[in-house]
Amino acid sequence: AKLLHNRIQLLRLEELKMKKKLDDTKKKAKELQMARARKQAEQRQKEERAAQQQKEVRERQEKAKKQREIQKNNLLKKKEASENIRRKKAEELKIKKEKLKREEEENKRVEMQKIMAKKASVSK
């Protein structure tokens, strides 16, 4: 009976050791699972940050592009306005020159008439 009792004790000890090993294995598996989940979460966060940074870079590039387009359009408008002013001044100057030319021709014609009138009165 003592041998049977010792054998039962050894089996119980073995069972306790196996339970402890099983518990340790379950604990390690759970720790590994948690570590894997943590790594995946970190990887997702890293990818999300990278995607956000790319989005911000694209937005800044678009904003800069729009700003350059606005500046280009403003410059073209200024050039066009300057060209219009230059054309208008050139047209005004041309009109003034034509008016002066007509006035000079009129003055010459009037002078010629006076000279002709004097000659006609002197001839009589």
ZIWOZI-V200735 format. One record per pair of residues at least 4 apart in sequence whose ideal C-beta (glycine too) atoms are under 7 Angstrom apart, sorted by the first residue. I is the first residue (numbers start at 1). J is the second residue. D is the distance in whole Angstrom. If there is no record, write none. Layout:
I/J/D + I/J/D
This chain:
1/5/6 + 2/6/6 + 3/7/6 + 4/8/6 + 5/9/6 + 6/10/6 + 7/11/6 + 8/12/6 + 9/13/6 + 10/14/6 + 11/15/6 + 12/16/6 + 13/17/6 + 14/18/6 + 15/19/6 + 16/20/6 + 17/21/6 + 18/22/6 + 19/23/6 + 20/24/6 + 21/25/6 + 22/26/6 + 23/27/6 + 24/28/6 + 25/29/6 + 26/30/6 + 27/31/6 + 28/32/6 + 29/33/6 + 30/34/6 + 31/35/6 + 32/36/6 + 33/37/6 + 34/38/6 + 35/39/6 + 36/40/6 + 37/41/6 + 38/42/6 + 39/43/6 + 40/44/6 + 41/45/6 + 42/46/6 + 43/47/6 + 44/48/6 + 45/49/6 + 46/50/6 + 47/51/6 + 48/52/6 + 49/53/6 + 50/54/6 + 51/55/6 + 52/56/6 + 53/57/6 + 54/58/6 + 55/59/6 + 56/60/6 + 57/61/6 + 58/62/6 + 59/63/6 + 60/64/6 + 61/65/6 + 62/66/6 + 63/67/6 + 64/68/6 + 65/69/6 + 66/70/6 + 67/71/6 + 68/72/6 + 69/73/6 + 70/74/6 + 71/75/6 + 72/76/6 + 73/77/6 + 74/78/6 + 75/79/6 + 76/80/6 + 77/81/6 + 78/82/6 + 79/83/6 + 80/84/6 + 81/85/6 + 82/86/6 + 83/87/6 + 84/88/6 + 85/89/6 + 86/90/6 + 87/91/6 + 88/92/6 + 89/93/6 + 90/94/6 + 91/95/6 + 92/96/6 + 93/97/6 + 94/98/6 + 95/99/6 + 96/100/6 + 97/101/6 + 98/102/6 + 99/103/6 + 100/104/6 + 101/105/6 + 102/106/6 + 103/107/6 + 104/108/6 + 105/109/6 + 106/110/6 + 107/111/6 + 108/112/6 + 109/113/6 + 110/114/7 + 111/115/6 + 112/116/6 + 113/117/6 + 114/118/6 + 115/119/6 + 116/120/6 + 117/121/6 + 118/122/6 + 119/123/6 + 120/124/7
